[in-house]
Amino acid sequence: MRATSAPDNQARSLRRESAAAGFLPAIEAPSPVPAVRQLYLQLRNGIVAGRLQAGHRLPSTRTASREWSLSRGLIAESYDMLIAEGYAVGRHGSGTYVASGLPPIPIGTGDGRKAVPGGDSRAVSTAARLAMHIGTALPLQAPFTTGRVIHDIKTASLLKRLTLRHLDYTRDGYRDPQGEETLREAIAAHLIASRGVRCEPGQVFITSGTQQALDLTVRLLASPGQTVLVEDPCYPPARQAFAFNGARLGGLPVDRDGLITQTLETYDGPQPAAVYVTPSHQYPSGSALPLARRLQLLSFAQQRGCWIIEDDYDSEFRYDGRPITSLQGLDATDRVIYLGTFSKALLPGIRVGYLIVPGDLVAAFRAARPIIDRFPAPLHQRVVADFLNEGYFPAHLRRLRERYRASRDFLARLLNERLSEHLIAPLPEQGIHFTVCSTGTWTDDRAVAAAALEEGVVVLPVSPMCVSAAIEPKLLLGFSGLTDEEADIGTRRLSRVFARLAL
């Protein structure tokens, strides 16, 4: 019989120790998960699953290094992580032991695998179910997607320079919940001059775009269960914000001049908390609310004691004449809350919008803002403030308007040449999309939108935007950020869609 050396005996002893523990890690390399975390997760999961029993002594770093072919430093770091999180205890001079008293429950593996399902309820809130029911996002860069922006080289250079100016945050801290004062002053001055808004900087709240402004407004002005009246059809994200916060929706019909305010004279529904409108450019029809109707709407709000939420989402893009004066500028009783954004006029990625509230509502909005997101991030606010205060914005808007006008006119020509058999496409005087209706060759705008999406073209059906109104089928085609090549390709694809649907 061959004599057994002491090292061999030691090796067999170490193997028995590992076998008794029932644990042998499998470290994957290469892997996006660091080896130390892989080992920690495998040890942790072994402890929780009971494979490494309470009170069991983990191998020493020297022993584990030999058995697992890992460095002692890596093993020691993994043990330290287990001790720090309570899965193990270290005993000076003795070693590292599995902690006692841990319940045997499934936990996330941390490596992409799902935890074992438990018997507890997996319910989410009504609001969460509503959000999941709303639908999936559409492609961002396909032809005719609405809300796209162009890359303006001059503006990009200016924004880069202004951003570098404000990158030193070594002395920054918590900020005003209303936003940076310099930006609020610049926005107030801009709106007074360009939109006829009556406000002071103290009434301005900076938001992360219109959607946050809508969410904040409905939270503070409409309790769950109260009614919010909306244009019918209505801007979908606005409807979603109201419904998400528990408001009941009531639809007010729209015609070629916007909201039919005569229906307010006979309104006998629940007392509304607010009326949501897009008076300068009704979404999706594209109409502008005449003065007489604006005054009727203001009178209704005064008589009923409700608020008006004015969404002025693309007022900068009017191609003939000056922009239409805001509804808020006509309001003598401080019933209008005014919403605007730089997402379309500058960049959606900067996430800067604004909210103008009556003076007596400022305290309520200030109190609520820290609960929601404390304060808006200051970097982009400072950049936009400088962009406005140093006079770059008017020239930027002129360049955008001219390019969007050219895109609009080119698309109008292609629609007339290639799709006049199927589409009636009035030339929009404002905004960044066409609202087109059927010549009678199609009646289901949802079916057209679905077929177009299969061809790589995004057109929005208007019928899903209706609350209760039954209107003729229509489609929205965006032209902002649309290149001539995309317009050419997109209209050819739409032609194929209608030819296929006609079969």
C-alpha positions in Angstrom: 0.0 0.0 0.0 1.3 3.4 -0.9 2.1 5.7 2.0 -0.2 8.7 2.3 1.5 12.0 2.8 0.4 14.7 5.2 -0.6 17.1 2.4 -2.8 14.4 0.9 -4.5 13.9 4.3 -5.0 17.6 4.6 -6.5 17.9 1.1 -8.9 15.0 1.8 -9.9 16.7 5.1 -10.6 19.9 3.2 -12.7 18.1 0.6 -14.8 16.5 3.4 -15.3 19.9 4.9 -16.6 21.3 1.6 -18.7 18.2 1.0 -20.2 18.5 4.4 -21.1 22.1 3.7 -22.7 20.9 0.4 -21.5 24.0 -1.3 -19.3 24.6 -4.4 -19.6 28.0 -6.1 -19.7 28.3 -9.8 -18.2 31.7 -10.8 -18.9 32.7 -14.4 -16.3 34.6 -16.4 -16.7 36.8 -18.2 -19.8 38.2 -16.6 -21.2 41.7 -16.0 -21.6 40.7 -12.4 -18.3 41.0 -10.5 -16.9 37.7 -9.2 -17.1 38.9 -5.5 -20.8 39.6 -5.9 -21.4 36.3 -7.7 -19.8 34.5 -4.7 -21.7 36.6 -2.2 -25.0 35.9 -3.9 -24.4 32.1 -4.1 -23.4 32.0 -0.4 -26.4 34.1 0.6 -28.9 32.0 -1.4 -27.4 28.8 0.1 -27.9 30.2 3.6 -31.5 31.3 3.0 -32.4 28.0 1.2 -30.9 26.0 4.2 -28.1 24.4 2.2 -25.7 26.2 4.5 -27.2 25.5 7.9 -27.4 27.9 10.8 -24.3 27.7 13.0 -22.3 26.0 10.3 -18.7 27.2 10.1 -17.9 28.5 6.6 -14.5 27.3 5.3 -11.6 29.5 6.2 -10.4 31.8 3.4 -7.3 29.6 3.0 -9.3 26.4 2.7 -12.0 28.0 0.5 -9.3 29.5 -1.8 -7.9 26.0 -2.4 -11.3 24.3 -2.8 -13.0 27.0 -4.9 -9.9 28.2 -6.9 -10.6 31.8 -5.9 -8.4 34.4 -4.3 -8.5 34.7 -0.5 -9.2 38.5 -0.8 -12.3 37.8 -2.9 -13.6 35.3 -0.4 -12.9 37.5 2.5 -14.7 40.4 0.9 -17.7 38.1 0.2 -17.7 37.0 3.8 -17.6 40.6 5.0 -20.7 41.3 2.9 -22.5 38.4 4.4 -21.6 39.6 7.9 -22.6 43.2 7.2 -26.1 42.1 6.0 -26.7 39.7 8.9 -26.4 36.4 7.0 -23.2 35.4 8.8 -21.4 36.3 12.0 -17.6 36.5 12.5 -16.1 35.1 15.7 -12.6 36.4 16.5 -10.0 33.7 16.3 -12.6 31.1 15.4 -13.9 31.9 11.9 -17.1 32.9 10.1 -20.4 31.1 10.9 -23.8 31.0 9.3 -26.2 33.2 11.3 -29.0 31.7 13.3 -32.7 32.6 13.2 -33.0 33.4 9.5 -36.5 32.3 8.2 -36.4 30.0 5.1 -38.1 32.3 2.7 -37.5 32.8 -1.1 -35.5 35.9 -2.0 -34.4 37.4 -5.3 -31.3 35.8 -6.6 -29.8 39.1 -7.8 -28.6 37.5 -11.0 -31.7 38.0 -13.3 -33.6 34.9 -12.1 -37.1 35.4 -10.5 -37.7 34.6 -6.9 -39.9 31.6 -6.1 -43.5 32.7 -6.1 -45.0 33.1 -2.7 -48.6 32.7 -1.5 -49.1 36.4 -0.8 -51.3 38.7 -2.8 -49.7 40.3 -5.9 -52.3 43.0 -6.3 -51.4 46.5 -7.5 -53.5 49.7 -7.1 -56.4 50.8 -9.3 -54.2 53.6 -10.6 -51.4 51.1 -11.6 -53.9 48.9 -13.4 -55.2 51.9 -15.3 -51.6 52.9 -16.2 -50.9 49.5 -17.6 -54.1 49.5 -19.6 -53.3 52.7 -21.4 -51.0 51.0 -23.9 -47.5 50.9 -25.1 -45.3 53.6 -26.5 -45.0 54.1 -30.2 -41.7 54.4 -32.1 -40.0 57.8 -31.6 -38.4 58.3 -35.0 -40.8 56.8 -37.5 -42.3 59.0 -40.2 -45.2 61.2 -39.0 -44.6 60.6 -35.3 -45.9 63.7 -33.5 -43.8 65.8 -31.3 -40.4 65.2 -32.8 -37.9 68.0 -32.7 -35.1 68.9 -35.2 -31.4 69.2 -34.3 -30.5 72.9 -34.7 -26.7 73.2 -34.9 -26.6 76.8 -33.7 -29.0 76.1 -30.7 -27.1 73.0 -29.8 -23.8 74.9 -29.7 -25.3 77.6 -27.5 -26.9 75.1 -25.1 -23.6 73.3 -24.8 -21.7 76.5 -23.9 -24.4 77.6 -21.4 -24.4 74.1 -19.8 -20.6 74.2 -19.2 -21.2 77.6 -17.4 -23.3 75.9 -14.8 -21.6 72.5 -14.2 -19.9 73.5 -10.9 -22.2 72.1 -8.2 -19.8 72.0 -5.3 -21.8 74.6 -3.4 -25.3 73.5 -4.5 -28.0 72.4 -2.1 -31.8 72.1 -1.8 -33.6 74.5 -4.0 -36.9 76.5 -4.1 -39.9 74.1 -4.7 -41.1 76.6 -7.4 -37.9 76.4 -9.3 -35.0 78.8 -10.0 -35.9 82.4 -9.6 -34.0 83.5 -12.7 -35.9 81.1 -14.9 -39.3 82.1 -13.4 -38.5 85.7 -14.0 -37.5 85.0 -17.6 -40.6 82.9 -18.3 -42.9 85.5 -16.8 -41.4 88.2 -19.0 -41.6 85.9 -22.1 -45.3 85.0 -21.5 -46.3 88.6 -20.8 -44.8 89.8 -24.0 -45.7 86.9 -26.3 -48.8 85.4 -24.9 -50.6 88.2 -23.1 -50.4 86.2 -19.8 -50.9 88.2 -16.6 -48.5 86.9 -14.0 -45.6 87.6 -11.7 -42.5 85.3 -11.1 -44.0 84.3 -7.8 -46.9 82.6 -9.6 -44.6 80.5 -11.8 -43.8 76.8 -11.0 -41.2 75.0 -13.0 -42.1 71.4 -13.9 -40.7 68.5 -15.8 -42.9 69.2 -18.8 -46.6 69.5 -19.2 -47.4 66.1 -17.9 -46.1 66.8 -14.4 -47.9 70.2 -14.5 -51.1 68.3 -15.3 -50.5 65.8 -12.5 -49.7 68.4 -10.0 -52.8 70.5 -11.0 -55.3 67.8 -10.8 -54.0 66.5 -7.5 -54.5 69.9 -5.9 -57.7 71.1 -7.6 -59.8 67.9 -8.0 -60.4 65.3 -5.3 -60.9 61.7 -6.3 -64.4 61.2 -7.5 -64.9 64.8 -8.6 -65.7 65.6 -12.2 -63.2 67.2 -14.7 -64.8 68.4 -18.0 -62.6 67.9 -21.0 -62.7 68.6 -24.7 -64.1 65.6 -26.7 -61.9 64.4 -28.4 -59.1 65.2 -25.9 -55.4 65.1 -25.6 -54.8 61.5 -24.4 -52.1 62.1 -21.8 -54.3 64.8 -20.2 -57.2 62.4 -19.9 -54.9 59.8 -18.5 -53.5 62.2 -15.9 -57.0 63.0 -14.7 -58.2 59.4 -14.6 -55.0 58.3 -13.0 -55.7 60.7 -10.1 -59.3 59.4 -9.6 -61.2 62.2 -11.5 -64.5 61.4 -13.3 -64.4 62.7 -16.9 -67.1 64.5 -18.7 -66.8 65.2 -22.4 -67.7 68.5 -24.1 -68.1 68.4 -27.8 -65.8 70.1 -30.3 -66.4 71.5 -33.7 -64.4 73.4 -36.4 -64.1 76.3 -33.9 -63.0 74.3 -30.9 -65.0 73.6 -27.7 -68.7 74.2 -28.2 -69.2 76.4 -25.2 -73.0 76.7 -25.8 -73.3 73.2 -24.3 -72.1 74.7 -21.0 -75.3 76.8 -20.8 -77.4 73.6 -20.4 -74.9 71.6 -18.5 -76.7 69.7 -15.7 -74.1 67.1 -14.7 -72.1 67.0 -11.5 -70.4 70.1 -10.2 -67.1 70.2 -12.1 -63.8 70.8 -10.3 -62.2 72.0 -13.5 -62.5 72.3 -17.3 -59.4 71.3 -19.3 -59.0 73.1 -22.7 -56.4 73.7 -25.4 -58.0 77.0 -26.7 -55.1 78.3 -28.9 -54.8 75.0 -30.9 -57.3 72.3 -30.0 -55.8 68.9 -29.8 -56.4 67.0 -32.0 -58.7 69.0 -34.3 -56.3 72.0 -34.7 -59.0 74.6 -34.3 -58.6 77.9 -32.3 -61.3 79.0 -29.8 -63.0 82.3 -30.9 -63.2 85.2 -28.5 -67.0 84.8 -27.9 -66.5 81.2 -26.8 -63.6 82.1 -24.6 -65.7 84.6 -22.8 -68.5 82.1 -22.4 -66.1 79.6 -20.9 -64.7 82.2 -18.5 -68.3 83.1 -17.5 -69.1 79.4 -16.8 -66.1 79.0 -14.6 -67.0 82.1 -12.6 -70.6 81.1 -12.2 -69.8 77.5 -11.2 -66.8 78.3 -9.1 -64.6 75.8 -11.0 -61.1 76.1 -12.4 -60.0 76.2 -16.1 -56.8 74.4 -17.0 -55.4 76.0 -20.1 -52.8 73.8 -21.9 -50.9 76.1 -24.3 -48.7 73.2 -25.6 -47.5 74.6 -29.0 -48.5 78.2 -29.1 -45.0 79.2 -30.5 -45.7 77.6 -33.9 -48.1 79.8 -35.7 -47.2 80.3 -39.3 -49.4 83.2 -40.3 -49.8 86.2 -38.0 -49.0 86.6 -34.3 -49.7 83.9 -31.8 -53.3 83.9 -30.3 -53.5 85.6 -27.0 -53.9 83.2 -24.1 -57.2 82.6 -22.3 -55.5 83.3 -19.0 -54.8 86.9 -20.3 -58.6 87.5 -20.6 -59.4 86.1 -17.1 -60.4 88.8 -14.7 -61.4 86.5 -11.9 -58.2 84.3 -11.5 -59.9 81.1 -12.5 -57.3 79.9 -15.1 -54.3 77.7 -14.5 -51.9 78.1 -17.4 -49.6 75.3 -18.6 -46.7 75.5 -21.0 -43.5 73.6 -22.0 -40.2 74.0 -23.8 -40.3 70.3 -25.0 -41.5 71.3 -28.5 -39.9 74.8 -28.7 -36.5 73.7 -27.5 -35.9 70.1 -26.5 -38.0 67.4 -24.8 -34.9 66.0 -23.1 -34.3 69.1 -20.9 -37.6 68.4 -19.2 -38.6 72.0 -18.5 -42.2 73.1 -18.4 -44.1 75.6 -16.4 -47.3 76.2 -14.5 -48.8 79.6 -13.8 -51.3 79.6 -10.9 -53.5 82.3 -9.4 -51.8 84.1 -6.5 -54.1 82.6 -3.8 -53.2 79.1 -4.9 -49.4 79.5 -4.6 -49.3 78.5 -1.0 -51.1 75.2 -1.7 -48.9 74.4 -4.7 -45.8 75.2 -2.7 -46.9 73.0 0.2 -47.5 70.0 -2.1 -44.5 70.3 -4.3 -41.9 69.0 -1.8 -44.0 66.0 -1.1 -44.0 65.0 -4.8 -40.5 65.7 -6.0 -39.2 68.4 -3.6 -37.9 70.7 -6.3 -37.0 70.6 -10.0 -33.4 69.9 -11.0 -31.6 73.2 -11.4 -29.0 72.5 -14.1 -31.4 72.7 -17.1 -33.3 75.5 -15.5 -30.2 77.7 -15.3 -29.3 76.9 -18.9 -32.8 77.7 -20.2 -32.9 80.9 -18.1 -29.7 82.1 -19.7 -31.0 81.1 -23.2 -34.1 83.3 -22.6 -32.4 86.2 -20.8 -29.5 86.5 -23.3 -32.0 86.8 -26.2 -31.4 83.6 -28.1 -34.9 82.2 -27.9 -36.6 84.5 -30.5 -34.0 83.7 -33.2 -34.2 80.0 -32.4 -38.0 80.0 -32.8 -37.7 81.8 -36.1 -35.4 79.1 -37.4 -37.7 76.4 -36.2 -40.8 78.0 -37.6 -39.2 78.3 -41.0 -38.0 74.7 -41.1 -41.4 73.4 -39.8 -43.2 75.5 -42.3 -41.1 74.0 -45.1 -41.7 70.5 -43.8 -45.5 71.2 -43.5 -45.6 72.5 -47.1 -43.6 69.7 -48.6 -45.8 67.1 -46.8 -48.9 68.8 -47.9 -47.8 68.6 -51.5 -47.0 64.9 -51.2 -50.4 64.2 -49.5 -52.2 66.0 -52.3 -50.2 64.2 -55.0 -50.3 60.7 -53.6 -53.1 60.4 -51.1 -55.9 62.8 -52.2 -58.1 59.8 -53.1 -58.1 58.8 -49.4 -57.2 61.8 -47.3 -58.5 65.4 -46.9 -55.6 67.3 -45.4 -56.3 71.0 -44.6 -53.2 73.0 -44.2 -52.6 73.8 -40.5 -52.0 77.4 -39.6 -50.5 76.5 -36.3 -48.9 73.5 -34.6 -46.8 70.6 -35.8 -49.2 68.0 -37.1 -51.9 67.5 -39.8 -55.3 66.5 -38.8 -56.6 64.5 -41.8 -60.1 63.0 -42.4 -61.4 60.4 -44.9 -62.7 61.0 -48.4 -65.0 58.0 -47.8 -62.6 55.2 -48.8 -62.0 54.2 -45.1 -64.0 54.5 -41.9 -61.9 52.8 -39.2 -59.0 55.1 -38.2 -57.7 52.4 -35.8 -57.4 49.9 -38.5 -55.5 52.4 -40.7 -53.1 53.2 -37.8 -52.4 49.5 -37.1 -51.8 48.8 -40.8 -49.5 51.8 -41.1 -47.5 50.8 -38.0 -46.8 47.4 -39.7 -45.3 49.4 -42.6 -43.1 51.5 -40.2 -45.3 54.6 -40.3 -46.9 56.2 -37.2 -50.3 57.9 -37.7 -52.5 58.5 -34.6 -56.2 57.6 -34.8 -58.5 60.2 -33.3 -61.4 58.0 -32.4 -59.7 56.6 -29.2 -59.2 60.2 -28.0 -63.0 60.6 -27.7 -64.7 60.5 -24.3 -68.3 60.0 -25.5 -68.5 61.9 -28.8 -69.0 60.0 -32.0 -67.0 61.8 -34.7 -65.8 61.0 -38.2 -62.6 59.0 -38.4 -59.4 61.1 -38.5 -55.7 60.7 -38.3 -52.8 62.8 -37.0 -49.6 63.1 -39.0 -46.7 64.9 -37.4 -44.3 67.0 -39.5 -41.9 68.5 -37.0 -38.5 67.0 -37.3 -39.6 65.3 -40.5 -37.0 65.1 -43.3 -38.0 65.3 -47.0 -36.7 61.7 -47.4 -39.0 60.5 -44.5 -41.9 62.4 -46.0 -41.3 60.7 -49.3 -41.0 57.3 -47.8 -43.8 57.7 -45.4 -46.4 58.8 -48.0 -45.4 56.0 -50.3 -45.9 53.5 -47.5 -49.3 55.1 -46.6 -50.3 54.7 -50.2 -49.6 51.0 -50.0 -51.6 50.8 -46.7 -54.7 52.3 -48.3 -54.3 50.1 -51.4 -54.1 47.0 -49.2 -57.1 48.0 -47.1 -59.2 48.7 -50.2 -58.8 45.1 -51.4 
